[in-house]
Amino acid sequence: MDFEKVRIGDQTIKVATDDADKLIKFDSDNSANQKRIDELDAQIKKLTDERDSLKSGNKQAENDRSEAQAKADSLEKELQGYRDKVEGDG
């Protein structure tokens, strides 16, 4: 039986010559799959960061809305006070 040295990842191993091509293809496929996994992980991180940023922005918008509503309510009460005062003068 003949053997051939094959580089798999960062290691060199001896395998049967008949199996060398299969092992090389398997390693190539595995490397391509790992590259795709890394790309998808990066995309997941980017989308997660974007989602968290949007949630944070949404929370800030909700706080701004609450402040604006409180201010509007306060001004409405002030306006009603002026209306009550003017109606009594008429």
N, C-alpha and C positions, 0 to 999 in steps of 0.2 A: 504494500500500500504506500502510495506517495503522499507526502505532506507538503504543505505550502504555508508560509508565514503570511498572515493577514492582519492588517491594522484595523482594530475595532475601537472606535472612540479614541482614547489616548493610550491604548495597550496593543501590543503585538502578540498574537497567539498563533500556535501551529494547529492547522486543521487538515483534514483529508482534502486532497486536491479536488475531489468530486464535490465537496461541500463548500469550497471557498467562494464560488460565485454566489451561492445562495446566501451565505453569511454576509458577503459584501453588500448584496442587495437589501438584506434585512437591516443592516447597519445604516445604509443610505435612507431607507424608508423611515427608520427610527429617528434619524437626524432630522429629516423633513418634518416628521410629526412633532418632534420637540420644538422645532422652530415655529411651527404653527401654534403650538401650545403657548410658547413665550409671547407671540404676537397677540393671541387672545387674552392672555393674562394682562398685557399692557393695555389692551382695549378695555378690559373690565375695570382696571384701576382708573383709567381716564374717565370712563362713564360714571364710576362710583364717586370720583372727586367732583365731577360736574353735578351729579345728583345732590351731593352734600352741599355744594355751593348754592344750588337752587333752593334747597330746603332752608339754608341759612338766609338767603334773600327773601324767601317767603315769610320766614319768621320776622324779619325786619319790617317787611311790608305790613304784616299784621300788627306789629307794634305801632308803626306810623299811622295806620288806619285807626287804631284804638285812640291814639293821641288826638288825631283830627276829629274823631267822633266826640271825644270829651270836650274839646275846644268848641265844637259846634253846639253841643248841648249847653255849655256855659254861656255862649253868646245868645242862644235862643232864650235862656232864662233872663239874661240881661235885657234883651229886646222886649220880652213880655213885661218886665218891670217898667220899661219906658212906656209901653202901650197902656198899662194900667194907670200910670201917672197922667198921661195925656188924656185918656178917656174921662178921668175925673175932672179935668180942667174944662172940658167941653160943655 
